[in-house]
Amino acid sequence: MTLHDEGGSGPPILLLHGLMGSARTWSRHVPWLREFGHVYTFDAAGHGRPAPAQLTTEAFVDDLASAVESLTEPMVVIGHSMGALHGWCYAARYPDRIRGIVVEDMAPDFRGGTATHWAAMIAAWPQPFPTPDSVLEFFGPVAGQYFLDSFTRRDDGFHLHGSVATFRDISEEWGTREFWSQWLTISAPALVIEAEYTITLPNQMRRMANEHPAATYVRIADAGHLVHDDQPERYRDAVSAFLQTL
């Protein structure tokens, strides 16, 4: 199963994880999000299950659309990084399905970037990690918990839940094209959350909010890319305030 019913009542809220993440990375936020609606999480293709034949953003959006077809009410989509990109591309294709959208630390244009060196670093990780403590020690408490939530646990320890080549090629696509055209078609209310220590290029996320008809921009101090885990209370305050406006 790729779509997980996390409970709650009211309009659907769909949580989309980032690259190399999983639905479980949202577990610490599901309880308070249930105050605002019926929460669902989603495991992206290529993350613990087969990847699309073509590793394009459109193929991932197709997969997402198929998974959420049973959700008949317009939803709020809350996405981190890759999940944010897939969320706004889904919203551009299916505008009638969206009540609002939250974009966490993702921008439309990474052209010229490459994931080659990053992928080589991942391939050199000392897998399997034998214990939870070894994961936390290697990655630190924030990223370590993200990977503990995502890795596959086997008898010999914790393994990546997908192919390094798949993860590389997903992000390599972002270096070859831009996604402004999809973003600029969205009219549903939006919250754009940028980390102080963002992975995005300067001013892109502020521009996303400025060029959207109903967007709020929030920059969260002392936060790295995993804003929702790095500064969870500030993230909760920003998202709660946005959801209350809906």
C-alpha positions as CSV (number, residue, x, y, z in Angstrom):
1,M,0.0,0.0,0.0
2,T,1.4,3.4,-1.0
3,L,-1.3,5.7,0.5
4,H,-1.6,5.4,4.3
5,D,-4.7,6.5,6.2
6,E,-3.4,8.3,9.3
7,G,-6.9,9.2,10.7
8,G,-8.6,12.4,11.7
9,S,-11.8,13.9,10.3
10,G,-12.6,16.7,7.8
11,P,-11.0,17.6,4.5
12,P,-8.1,15.5,3.4
13,I,-4.5,16.5,4.2
14,L,-1.9,14.7,2.1
15,L,1.8,14.6,3.3
16,L,4.5,14.0,0.7
17,H,8.0,13.2,1.7
18,G,11.3,14.2,0.3
19,L,13.9,12.4,-1.7
20,M,15.2,9.2,0.1
21,G,12.4,9.7,2.7
22,S,9.2,7.7,3.4
23,A,5.7,8.3,4.7
24,R,7.1,7.5,8.2
25,T,9.1,10.7,8.2
26,W,5.9,12.6,9.0
27,S,5.0,10.5,12.0
28,R,5.9,13.2,14.6
29,H,3.6,15.7,12.8
30,V,0.6,13.5,12.1
31,P,-1.0,13.9,15.6
32,W,-1.3,17.7,15.5
33,L,-2.2,17.8,11.8
34,R,-5.3,15.6,12.6
35,E,-6.7,18.7,14.3
36,F,-7.1,20.2,10.8
37,G,-8.4,17.3,8.8
38,H,-8.1,13.7,7.7
39,V,-4.4,13.0,7.3
40,Y,-2.9,10.7,4.7
41,T,0.8,9.9,4.0
42,F,2.3,8.5,0.9
43,D,5.3,6.5,-0.1
44,A,6.7,7.8,-3.4
45,A,7.6,5.3,-6.2
46,G,11.2,4.2,-6.0
47,H,11.2,4.5,-2.3
48,G,10.7,0.9,-1.0
49,R,8.7,0.0,-4.1
50,P,9.4,0.0,-7.8
51,A,10.3,3.2,-9.6
52,P,8.5,4.4,-12.7
53,A,10.0,3.2,-16.0
54,Q,10.9,6.8,-16.8
55,L,12.3,8.8,-13.9
56,T,10.5,12.0,-14.8
57,T,8.5,14.3,-12.5
58,E,5.5,13.7,-14.7
59,A,5.8,9.9,-14.1
60,F,5.9,10.5,-10.3
61,V,2.8,12.8,-10.5
62,D,1.0,10.1,-12.5
63,D,1.8,7.6,-9.8
64,L,0.6,10.0,-7.1
65,A,-2.6,10.8,-9.0
66,S,-3.4,7.1,-9.2
67,A,-2.8,6.6,-5.5
68,V,-5.1,9.5,-4.3
69,E,-7.9,8.9,-6.8
70,S,-10.2,7.6,-4.0
71,L,-9.9,10.9,-2.1
72,T,-12.9,12.8,-3.6
73,E,-12.7,16.0,-1.6
74,P,-10.3,18.8,-2.5
75,M,-7.2,18.3,-0.3
76,V,-4.4,20.3,1.3
77,V,-1.0,19.0,0.0
78,I,2.0,19.4,2.3
79,G,5.3,18.5,0.7
80,H,8.9,18.6,1.7
81,S,11.6,18.9,-1.0
82,M,10.9,16.4,-3.7
83,G,7.4,15.9,-2.2
84,A,6.8,19.7,-2.5
85,L,7.8,19.6,-6.2
86,H,5.5,16.7,-6.9
87,G,2.8,18.4,-4.9
88,W,2.8,21.6,-6.9
89,C,3.1,19.7,-10.2
90,Y,0.0,17.7,-9.1
91,A,-1.8,20.9,-8.2
92,A,-1.0,22.4,-11.6
93,R,-2.5,19.4,-13.4
94,Y,-5.5,18.9,-11.1
95,P,-6.4,22.4,-9.8
96,D,-9.9,21.3,-8.7
97,R,-8.4,18.8,-6.3
98,I,-6.5,21.3,-4.2
99,R,-7.6,23.5,-1.3
100,G,-4.1,24.7,-0.4
101,I,-0.5,23.7,-0.7
102,V,2.6,23.9,1.5
103,V,6.0,23.9,-0.1
104,E,9.0,23.2,2.2
105,D,12.5,24.1,1.0
106,M,12.1,23.4,-2.7
107,A,12.5,25.7,-5.6
108,P,11.6,25.5,-9.3
109,D,15.0,25.9,-10.9
110,F,18.1,23.9,-10.2
111,R,19.3,23.9,-13.8
112,G,23.0,23.2,-14.2
113,G,23.2,21.3,-10.9
114,T,24.3,17.6,-10.8
115,A,23.9,14.8,-8.3
116,T,26.8,12.8,-9.5
117,H,29.2,13.5,-6.5
118,W,26.3,13.3,-4.1
119,A,25.3,9.9,-5.4
120,A,28.9,8.7,-5.1
121,M,29.0,9.8,-1.5
122,I,25.8,7.8,-0.8
123,A,27.2,4.7,-2.5
124,A,30.1,4.9,-0.1
125,W,27.9,4.9,3.0
126,P,28.9,2.0,5.3
127,Q,25.8,-0.1,4.7
128,P,24.2,-1.9,6.4
129,F,24.1,0.2,9.5
130,P,24.0,-2.3,12.3
131,T,21.9,-0.4,14.9
132,P,19.8,2.7,15.3
133,D,22.5,4.3,17.2
134,S,25.0,3.8,14.4
135,V,22.6,5.6,12.0
136,L,22.2,8.5,14.4
137,E,26.0,8.7,15.0
138,F,26.7,8.7,11.3
139,F,24.1,11.3,10.2
140,G,23.4,13.3,13.4
141,P,20.1,13.4,15.3
142,V,17.9,15.2,12.6
143,A,19.0,13.5,9.4
144,G,19.6,10.3,11.4
145,Q,16.0,10.1,12.5
146,Y,14.9,10.9,8.9
147,F,16.8,7.9,7.7
148,L,15.8,5.6,10.5
149,D,12.2,6.4,9.5
150,S,13.1,5.5,5.9
151,F,15.6,2.7,5.7
152,T,14.6,-0.9,5.4
153,R,15.5,-3.0,8.5
154,R,16.8,-6.5,7.8
155,D,18.4,-9.1,10.0
156,D,21.9,-7.6,9.4
157,G,20.9,-4.0,10.0
158,F,19.5,-0.9,8.2
159,H,19.7,-0.6,4.4
160,L,18.7,2.0,1.8
161,H,15.2,1.5,0.7
162,G,15.9,2.3,-2.9
163,S,18.6,2.3,-5.6
164,V,21.3,4.9,-5.4
165,A,21.0,5.2,-9.2
166,T,17.3,5.9,-8.9
167,F,17.8,8.6,-6.3
168,R,20.5,10.1,-8.4
169,D,18.5,10.1,-11.6
170,I,15.5,11.7,-9.9
171,S,17.5,14.6,-8.8
172,E,19.6,14.8,-12.0
173,E,16.4,15.6,-13.8
174,W,16.1,18.8,-11.7
175,G,19.4,20.0,-13.1
176,T,18.1,19.8,-16.7
177,R,14.8,21.7,-16.6
178,E,12.7,24.2,-14.6
179,F,9.3,24.0,-13.0
180,W,8.2,27.7,-13.0
181,S,5.5,27.1,-15.6
182,Q,3.7,24.6,-13.3
183,W,4.1,26.8,-10.2
184,L,2.7,29.9,-12.0
185,T,-0.6,28.1,-12.9
186,I,-1.5,27.4,-9.3
187,S,-4.1,29.7,-7.7
188,A,-4.9,27.8,-4.5
189,P,-3.6,29.4,-1.3
190,A,0.0,28.5,-0.7
191,L,2.5,28.6,2.1
192,V,6.2,28.7,1.0
193,I,8.6,27.7,3.8
194,E,12.3,28.3,3.3
195,A,15.0,27.1,5.7
196,E,17.7,29.5,6.8
197,Y,20.2,26.9,5.6
198,T,18.3,26.2,2.4
199,I,19.3,23.9,-0.4
200,T,17.7,26.3,-2.9
201,L,19.3,29.2,-4.8
202,P,19.0,32.7,-3.3
203,N,15.6,34.4,-3.6
204,Q,13.8,31.7,-5.6
205,M,11.4,30.8,-2.8
206,R,10.6,34.4,-2.0
207,R,10.0,34.9,-5.7
208,M,7.6,31.9,-5.7
209,A,5.5,33.6,-3.1
210,N,5.7,37.0,-4.7
211,E,4.5,35.7,-8.1
212,H,1.6,33.6,-6.6
213,P,-1.8,35.3,-6.2
214,A,-2.4,33.9,-2.7
215,A,0.9,32.9,-1.1
216,T,2.6,33.5,2.2
217,Y,6.4,33.3,2.5
218,V,8.1,32.2,5.8
219,R,11.8,31.8,6.4
220,I,12.5,29.7,9.5
221,A,15.7,30.7,11.3
222,D,18.2,28.1,12.5
223,A,16.6,25.4,10.2
224,G,18.3,23.2,7.7
225,H,16.7,21.5,4.8
226,L,14.6,19.2,7.0
227,V,12.7,22.1,8.5
228,H,9.9,20.1,10.0
229,D,12.3,18.0,12.0
230,D,15.0,20.6,12.6
231,Q,12.6,23.3,14.0
232,P,9.4,21.4,14.6
233,E,7.7,24.0,16.7
234,R,8.3,26.9,14.3
235,Y,7.2,24.6,11.5
236,R,4.0,23.7,13.3
237,D,3.3,27.4,14.1
238,A,3.6,28.4,10.4
239,V,1.6,25.5,9.0
240,S,-1.1,25.7,11.7
241,A,-1.6,29.4,11.0
242,F,-1.9,28.7,7.3
243,L,-4.4,25.8,7.8
244,Q,-6.5,28.0,10.0
245,T,-6.9,30.5,7.1
246,L,-8.4,27.7,5.0
